Amino acid sequence: MTLPLQTRGIPASQLVLGCMGLGGDWDKSHPITQEHIKQAHEAVEAALSVGIHMFDHADIYTRGKAETVFGQVLKERPELREKIILQSKCGIRLTESEEEPGYYDFSKEHILHSVDGSLKRLGAEYLDILLLHRPDPLVEPEEVAEALRQLKSSGKVRHFGVSNMSAGQIRLLQAACDEPFIVNQLEMSLLKTGFIDTGVTVNQGIAAHNIFPEGTLEHCRLENIQLQAWGPLAQGLFSGKPGQDQSENVQQTARLVAELAEEKGTTREAIVLAWLMKHPAHIQPVIGTVNPDRIRACGEAAKIQLSRLEWVKLYIASRGRGMA
């Protein structure tokens, strides 16, 4: 499988390690400990051991502590920087007090300030990819364009993308920006099948209940935009982790995942991810676990080939109804 990023000359791995779980909790008053740094080292090493060399961050993850501990890993292993792809996101302002709500901000000032903060925490001179995290309802595309132009010309960011955006939102930004948006990161998994349902249920009444933006998948494929899936493991619901959602659909899908894993001599995580990776859009899963064992279990996904029938059976089990 050749990823859209790879066709652009970016040597991305088939899987991405999402770093939201690094740095402890989201309380700023709780400092980073040596245990957090050790956890980051172990997660990075596990990822590298199975061929994952792309790492996904955001300025808000554990309120900056995730980037900080990853930066400590790079400080202690400086040779890694040129061997990995660093991706981070900006645009979300978290609640700082009861008087100030959280909101989305694509102002030039905020984008530039956020990138400077990420680079400082990571101890890096540049980001390989910067994603605009959540759509800002007050966005001025020309202002975004100016921020991206400055980041590119200064060498602070090499490539740009978005996260959680529809085709129309991407087109609006792209019309003002010289740099192409080459990534769109969306929630996609066996639990969140809206990206499939949107196409399957065209001209059916049930389509009214699907919130996945129509035409987004097709737009990304046409424009060679890398689709990245956040939450691809669905918090382990189909791979053995107990969860609150014990619906019949989830249980049936989990049983089928387990059966396929046994038949193919692989892990349940690999089956869940292989289902996403079989899609012809060449989806790149962003796994959120920082558990070394689960990271290694995920690494098996690139070796697994599901048949069309196996893929369909998993989809039907998850959605709880047939296609025809």
KAVENJO-V587392 format. One record per residue. N is the residue number from 1. OMEGA is omega as a letter, one per 40 degrees, with the letter a starting at -180 (none if undefined). NEAR is the number of other ideal C-beta (glycine too) atoms within 8 Angstrom. Layout:
# KAVENJO-V587392
n={N & N}
omega={OMEGA & OMEGA}
near={NEAR & NEAR}
This chain:
# KAVENJO-V587392
n={1 & 2 & 3 & 4 & 5 & 6 & 7 & 8 & 9 & 10 & 11 & 12 & 13 & 14 & 15 & 16 & 17 & 18 & 19 & 20 & 21 & 22 & 23 & 24 & 25 & 26 & 27 & 28 & 29 & 30 & 31 & 32 & 33 & 34 & 35 & 36 & 37 & 38 & 39 & 40 & 41 & 42 & 43 & 44 & 45 & 46 & 47 & 48 & 49 & 50 & 51 & 52 & 53 & 54 & 55 & 56 & 57 & 58 & 59 & 60 & 61 & 62 & 63 & 64 & 65 & 66 & 67 & 68 & 69 & 70 & 71 & 72 & 73 & 74 & 75 & 76 & 77 & 78 & 79 & 80 & 81 & 82 & 83 & 84 & 85 & 86 & 87 & 88 & 89 & 90 & 91 & 92 & 93 & 94 & 95 & 96 & 97 & 98 & 99 & 100 & 101 & 102 & 103 & 104 & 105 & 106 & 107 & 108 & 109 & 110 & 111 & 112 & 113 & 114 & 115 & 116 & 117 & 118 & 119 & 120 & 121 & 122 & 123 & 124 & 125 & 126 & 127 & 128 & 129 & 130 & 131 & 132 & 133 & 134 & 135 & 136 & 137 & 138 & 139 & 140 & 141 & 142 & 143 & 144 & 145 & 146 & 147 & 148 & 149 & 150 & 151 & 152 & 153 & 154 & 155 & 156 & 157 & 158 & 159 & 160 & 161 & 162 & 163 & 164 & 165 & 166 & 167 & 168 & 169 & 170 & 171 & 172 & 173 & 174 & 175 & 176 & 177 & 178 & 179 & 180 & 181 & 182 & 183 & 184 & 185 & 186 & 187 & 188 & 189 & 190 & 191 & 192 & 193 & 194 & 195 & 196 & 197 & 198 & 199 & 200 & 201 & 202 & 203 & 204 & 205 & 206 & 207 & 208 & 209 & 210 & 211 & 212 & 213 & 214 & 215 & 216 & 217 & 218 & 219 & 220 & 221 & 222 & 223 & 224 & 225 & 226 & 227 & 228 & 229 & 230 & 231 & 232 & 233 & 234 & 235 & 236 & 237 & 238 & 239 & 240 & 241 & 242 & 243 & 244 & 245 & 246 & 247 & 248 & 249 & 250 & 251 & 252 & 253 & 254 & 255 & 256 & 257 & 258 & 259 & 260 & 261 & 262 & 263 & 264 & 265 & 266 & 267 & 268 & 269 & 270 & 271 & 272 & 273 & 274 & 275 & 276 & 277 & 278 & 279 & 280 & 281 & 282 & 283 & 284 & 285 & 286 & 287 & 288 & 289 & 290 & 291 & 292 & 293 & 294 & 295 & 296 & 297 & 298 & 299 & 300 & 301 & 302 & 303 & 304 & 305 & 306 & 307 & 308 & 309 & 310 & 311 & 312 & 313 & 314 & 315 & 316 & 317 & 318 & 319 & 320 & 321 & 322 & 323 & 324}
omega={i & a & i & i & a & i & i & i & i & a & a & i & a & i & i & i & i & a & a & a & a & i & i & a & a & i & a & a & i & a & i & a & i & i & i & i & i & i & i & i & a & i & i & a & i & i & a & a & i & i & i & i & i & a & a & i & i & a & a & a & a & i & i & a & i & i & a & a & i & i & i & i & i & i & a & i & a & a & a & a & a & i & a & i & a & i & i & a & i & i & i & i & i & i & i & i & i & a & a & i & i & i & a & a & i & i & i & a & a & i & a & i & a & a & i & i & i & a & i & a & a & a & a & i & a & i & i & a & i & i & i & a & a & a & i & a & i & a & i & a & a & i & i & a & a & i & a & i & i & a & i & a & i & a & a & i & a & a & a & i & a & i & i & a & i & i & a & i & i & a & i & i & a & i & a & a & i & a & i & i & a & i & i & a & a & i & a & i & i & i & a & a & a & a & i & a & a & i & a & a & i & i & i & a & a & a & a & a & a & a & i & a & a & i & a & i & a & i & a & i & a & a & i & i & a & i & i & a & i & a & a & a & i & i & i & a & a & a & i & i & i & i & a & a & i & i & a & i & a & a & a & i & i & i & a & i & a & i & a & i & i & a & a & i & a & a & i & i & a & i & a & a & i & i & i & a & i & a & a & i & i & a & a & a & i & a & a & a & i & i & a & a & i & i & i & i & i & a & i & a & a & a & a & i & i & i & i & a & i & i & a & i & i & a & a & i & a & a & i & i & a & a & a & none}
near={5 & 5 & 11 & 11 & 11 & 10 & 8 & 9 & 5 & 11 & 5 & 12 & 9 & 10 & 17 & 15 & 15 & 10 & 15 & 9 & 9 & 15 & 13 & 8 & 5 & 5 & 6 & 5 & 4 & 6 & 4 & 10 & 7 & 5 & 6 & 13 & 12 & 8 & 11 & 16 & 10 & 9 & 16 & 13 & 9 & 12 & 12 & 9 & 8 & 12 & 10 & 12 & 10 & 12 & 14 & 14 & 15 & 12 & 13 & 8 & 14 & 11 & 9 & 12 & 13 & 15 & 16 & 11 & 15 & 15 & 12 & 12 & 13 & 13 & 8 & 7 & 7 & 7 & 6 & 10 & 9 & 5 & 6 & 9 & 12 & 12 & 16 & 16 & 15 & 15 & 13 & 13 & 7 & 7 & 6 & 4 & 5 & 3 & 3 & 6 & 4 & 6 & 5 & 11 & 9 & 13 & 8 & 9 & 6 & 12 & 16 & 11 & 8 & 11 & 15 & 9 & 10 & 14 & 12 & 7 & 10 & 14 & 8 & 10 & 5 & 9 & 15 & 9 & 16 & 14 & 14 & 17 & 12 & 9 & 9 & 10 & 5 & 5 & 11 & 8 & 11 & 7 & 11 & 16 & 12 & 9 & 11 & 14 & 10 & 9 & 13 & 12 & 6 & 6 & 6 & 11 & 12 & 7 & 12 & 16 & 16 & 14 & 15 & 9 & 10 & 9 & 11 & 8 & 10 & 17 & 9 & 10 & 15 & 9 & 7 & 9 & 13 & 5 & 9 & 7 & 13 & 14 & 16 & 15 & 15 & 13 & 8 & 14 & 13 & 14 & 11 & 10 & 12 & 10 & 11 & 9 & 12 & 14 & 7 & 7 & 10 & 7 & 4 & 6 & 4 & 7 & 11 & 5 & 5 & 10 & 5 & 10 & 9 & 5 & 9 & 15 & 11 & 8 & 12 & 14 & 10 & 6 & 8 & 9 & 14 & 15 & 15 & 15 & 15 & 12 & 12 & 13 & 16 & 12 & 7 & 11 & 11 & 13 & 14 & 5 & 7 & 2 & 9 & 3 & 7 & 6 & 6 & 6 & 10 & 14 & 9 & 10 & 13 & 13 & 8 & 11 & 15 & 9 & 8 & 12 & 13 & 7 & 6 & 8 & 5 & 9 & 10 & 13 & 13 & 16 & 18 & 16 & 15 & 12 & 12 & 14 & 13 & 8 & 8 & 4 & 8 & 12 & 11 & 14 & 15 & 14 & 14 & 10 & 10 & 12 & 7 & 10 & 7 & 11 & 17 & 11 & 12 & 17 & 13 & 13 & 15 & 9 & 6 & 11 & 5 & 12 & 6 & 6 & 6 & 9 & 11 & 9 & 9 & 16 & 13 & 11 & 11 & 12 & 9 & 8 & 4 & 4 & 6 & 2}
